[in-house]
Amino acid sequence: MPRMRSLMRIVAAAAVLASSSHVLTQSPGDPIATRSRQLHERAIVVDTHIDTTQRLVFDPKFDLATRHTDGNIDLPRIKDGGLDAAFFSIWVPGDVTGPTAVKRAMDQIDAVREAVRTHPAAMVLATTAADVRGAAAAHKFAALMGVEGGHMIDDDMRLLRSYAALGVRYMTLTHFRNNNWADSSTDKPVHNGLTPFGKDVVREMNRLGMMVDISHVADKTFYDVLATTTAPVIASHSSCRAIANHPRNMTDDMLRALAKNGGVVMINYHAGFLSEEFRVASEKLHGDIVTAMDAVSKKCGGDEACSTMESERMDHEAMASGQLPRVSWEKVLEHIDHAVQVAGADHVGLGSDFDGATMPLGLEDATKLPKITDALLKKGYSEADVEKILGGNILRVMEAVERARTH
């Protein structure tokens, strides 16, 4: 009888393990050390920026629950890669403004909420760090939301409050273009950073418990945010300018200032933000990033899901043909390591830009995420620091922003 009870416990434990969203499927050609896989399974892995929302809205054939051979994200690949939570980007191009931008933002918010509603066994809508931890404990994927571009509030604080009420937990203040109250990193400055209304937006986000996201903003806007905010801020998908000199990336001084604020930079996987050689060659081939995006969007007839996948396809073909330098996934490690050296291990995380950018070779989709854990351990990072980078740091910032919320 004791042996039978022991056997039953083993069978029950195996059943729980098999149902866990943390259980990783070995990717062919990607051997991961046992210690790394165990750590990856144990950690809460959070990605602060995926653009899969565009597929939910624009692609009628896309089913999040089905394994796809294109794009970077779906629930089977999320499970295989041990991704526990991700912020779905609510994104409308910066040249789409006013009521049209608001409607498109609301359509995307509804699409994320509907994805959760229609896949209740696999997903939950999360709006707090506690929700994310609870989802991981229940072996479910936590879907969060972030608005990518302050133009979507149409200069109306009531819309900001509406987005918060619907579950949005961060807002990127600008996208590639300036809005009426903040300068973007990829546009000609017109406001000298934040306007008085822009500073009020930051204060209202603090009050609402929404994280202020400084990815995409001009350097002066960044420093205006830090001078205004009373809570830690995030860069939801930015990398290091010391390695790839793109204005979307953060300087070392900015990284140090972000750390002093208590915030976190989430490293972006886009090839053009990882490699200086790729950035220079790509701009020669396609023009700057705004010009290139506009051209692909026009080619796709405004279908943003098509635009992002077409852009990635073109870049990968150009890498294969030698028109663009090959960018390997190890560049992500280089940026993580640099950010840790400058800002500290408490202030770095992951913000892939999956389904919205050109992924480096070897990190083509969510199934490859365990390679990051394995590589960090091999570089000598402690298990505690790896867990922070994988998700612990952004959960800490979420909790701090939640505590700072006032009514």
N, C-alpha and C positions, 0 to 999 in steps of 0.2 A: 504493500500500500504506500509507504513513503516514497518508493521508487516511482510508483504511478503518479503521485502528487507532483513529484519533481519533474516528471516528463510532461505533465499537463502544464506546469508553470513555464517550461521551456517552449512548448507549443504556443501558449498564450502570448509570451513575450515576442516570439517570432511573428505572430499575427499582427501585433501592435507595430513592430518595426516595419513590416511590409506595407502597412497602411500609412506610414509616416511620410509627410511631405519632405522630410529631411533626407530620406534614403536616396543615395545617389546611384545612378546607373553609369557604369564604367564606359567612357567614350573610347572607341577604338583608336589606338595611337596616342592616347593621353593617359599613360600610367600615373596614378596618384598614390603616394605613399599612404600606408594604413593610418599613420598618425595624422596626416593632413586630412584624410577623409573623415576620420572621427571628429576632428576639430571642426571641420566644415559642417558636419551634421549637427554638432552640438551648438554651434553659434547661431545667432539670429542674423541672417544675411538680408540686408536692406539696400535697395537701389532707389535713389531719389529722383531718377528721371528716365522714364520710358515713353516713347511716342506711339505706342501700340494703339492708343485712343483713336488715331486717324484711321487705322484699319477697322476698328469697331464701327466707325461712322461711315467711311467711304467705300469699304469693300464688302458687298453683300454676300460674298462667298466665304468670308473669313469667319471661322468659328474658333473662339478662344480655347475650347476644349479639345480641338483636333490638332494633332501633330502636323506641322506644315514643313515644307522643304524650302520655303522662302521666308524672308523676315527673320527676326531674332527671338521673338517671344511667343509662346503659347503655353497653356497649362501643362501639357506633358513635358515640354522642355524646361519649364520652371521647376517642375518636380525633380527631373533628372539632375539639374544643376544646383539643387538645394537652395533656391532663392525663396526666401520666406515672405518678403514684402517689397512692394514697389509703388512709387508715386506715378500714376498715370498723368501725363502732361495734358493739360487743357490748353491747346495752342491754336491761335488764329494768326495768320501773317500780319505784320505790323502795318501794312498798307490797307488792311481791312479794318475799318473803324466804325464807331457809332452803333446803332441798333443791329446792324448786320453782324458785327463782331460779337455782340452780346448774345444774339440768337445762336450763333455757331458755338459759342462757349457753353451755353445751356444745353445744346444738343449733345455735346461731348460729355458733360457732367451726367446727363441722363443715360448716355450709352454705357458709362462706367458703372453706374448704379444698376442698370439693367443686366449687365454682365454678371454682377454679384448676385442679383435676384434669380437669374436663370441657372446659376451654377452654385447653389447653396452648399452642396457637399464638399466643394473644393475651395470656395472663396468666402471671405467676409469683407465688408466695408469697414475700414479702420479710420478713426479720427483722432486717436490718442496713442501714446507709446504703450499704454496698458493694453489697448486693443491689439496692437501688433504682438505683444508678448503673449496675450491670450490666444491669438490665432495660431502662433507657432506651437504653443502647448497643445492645441487641438488639432495640429497637423493640417492646418488650412492656410491658404495663401491670403495675405492681407493686402487688399487694394486700397491705396490712398490716392489723393488727388492734389495737384499743384497747378495753379493758373500761370502760364508762361507768357507774360506780357501784360503790363498794367493798363495798356490801351483798352483791355476788355472790361474795365470798370466804367468806361465812357465818362470819366471825370465825375463820377457819382459815388459817394461813400455808401449810399444805400445798396448799390450793386455789390460792393466789397462785402458788406454785411450779409447779403443774400448768398454769395458764394461760400462764405464761412458757414452759414446755416446749412448749406447743402453738403458740407463735408470737406470743402477745400481747406488744406492745411498749410499751404505756402503760396506766395505769389512772387514770381520773378518780375521785378519792377519794369524792365523793358525787354523787348526782343531785339531784333537786328536794327530797328529804327527807333529814333526818339519818339516819345509820346508828348503830350501837352505839359507834362510836369517832371520829366526825368530824361537825362541824356543817356544814349546807348553807346556801347563801346565800338560799334561799327557804323556810326553815323557822325555827321559833323555836329559838334556841340552847339547848342542854341540856348541852353538854360544855365550853363556853368554848374552842372550837377543837378541837384534837386531844387525845384521851386518851393515856395512856402506851402503850396497845396501838396506837393510831393512829400514834404516833411510831415504834414498832417496824415498822409496815407500811412507812413511808417508808424506814427503814433497810434493810429487806429488799428493797424495790424497787431501791434503790441497789446492793445486793449482786448482785441478779439482772440488772442492766442494763436495767431497765424504767424508762421515763420516768414521773415523777410528774406527773400532770395536775391543775392547780388550777382548771380551769373548774368552775363549779357550787359551789365551796366558799365558806363564810362568810369574811369578811375576816380574822377571828382565826385561822381554820384556815389560811388562806394564809400568814400571818406565822409560825405555828407550823411549817409545812412548811419555809419558808426557814431557820428557826432549826435545823432538824433535818437537812435534806438535805446530802449531800456532793457532789451532782452538779447540773447545771442542771435546771430544771423547765420545764414548758410549760403554757400555757393553750390547750388544743386547739381551742376554739371560743368565744372571748369577744371582746367589743368594748369601746368606751371609755365609761365612765360620765359623763365630762365632756360628752358629746354626747347620750347617751340614758341617763337616770338609772335604770337597771334594776340590781338587786343582782347579776344575772348578769354584768354588765360590770365592768371593772377601773377603779379610780380612778387618777389620775395618780401618786399616791404608790406604788400597787401596781405600776404600769408601771415606775417608776424602780427599785423594789426588784427586780423581775424582771430588769431589765437588769443590775443589779449582780450578781445571781446567775449571769448568763450565759445566761439562758433566753430564751424567745420566746413572744409572744402571737400567736395565730392568729386573725385577724379573722373573726367570725361574720357571715353574710349575713342572718340572720333579721330581718324588718322591725321587729319589736318591740324588738330590741336595737340597731337602727340609728337609729331615729327616735323622739325623745321625744314628738312629737305623736301618732304611731301608738300608742306604748305607752300613753299616757294614754287615748286614745280606745278602744283595745282593752280596757283594764281596765274602763272604764265599760260597754262593750258585753257583754263575756264574763266579767268578773271577773279576778282575778289569774291568772298563767300556770298555776299548779297547778290551780286550779278549772276553767279553760278546758280544760286537757288531760284532766282527769278526766271532764268532760262529753262530750267527743268520744270518748274511749275507751269510755265506757258506750254511746254511740250506735252504735259500731262493734263492740260485743260483745267487747271485749278484743283485737280484731285490730289490732295496732299499725301494720301497713302501711296499713290503712284509716284509722286515726286521724290519722296525719301528713298523708296526702294530702287527707283530708276537711277538716282544719284549714286547709291551704293554700288549698283550693278556696273555703272559706267566706270567708277573709280577702280573697282576690282579688275575689270577688263583692262584698264589702263596700267594697273600694276603688273598684270600677267604679261602684257605686251612690252613692258619696259618704258612706256610713256610716263609713268609715275613711279617713284621709288616704292619698293615693297616695305610695308610697315608691319612689323611683327608685334604680337601681343605683349612681348617683354617690355615694350615702351610704356605700357600701363604701369608696370612695376617700377620703371625708372621715375615716372612722375609721382607715384605713391612714395617712393623712397625719398625723393627730393623734398616733397611736401612735409614728410615726417622730419627730415633733417632740419627744416626751417621752422615749421610751426609746432612740431611735436606730435607724437602718436595719438594724443587725445583729440586731434583736430583734423583728421583725415578720414575720408570714407569713399564710397563708390557711387557714382552717378553716371551710368553707362552711356545714355543717349541711345539705347537699343531702339530699333525701328525708326530712328530719326537721323542716322549718321552713317558714315563709312567705318565699319568695324575693322580693326587690325587683323591680320592673318593669324589664325589660331585662337581667336576669341570671337568667332562668327555668331554665336548665339549663347543663350543662357546656360546651355549644358556645359560650357567650358569654364564656368566660374570656379570650380574647385582647383583649377590650375593656379589661380591667384593665391589661394590659401597655401597650396603646396610650395609655391615659389617664395612667399614671404617667410615661411618657416625655414626653407633652405637658405635664405639670406640671413638667418639668425634672429628674426623677430620672435619675441616671446609669444606664447599662446594667448596670453591676456591682451597683448597689443594687437594681435591679429583679430581677435574677437571684436575689439573696439573698432578697427578699420572696417571689418565686414558689416557692422551694424550697430555696435554698442555706442559709438560716438553720436550718431544721428538720433538714436533713442534718448541719449542724455540731453541733447539740445531740445528735442521735442518736449521732454519733461520740464526743462527750464522755462521754455516759452509758455507751456501750460500753467506753470506756477505763477508766472508774471501776469497772467490774464486778469483783467479787472472787469467789473460789470457796470 
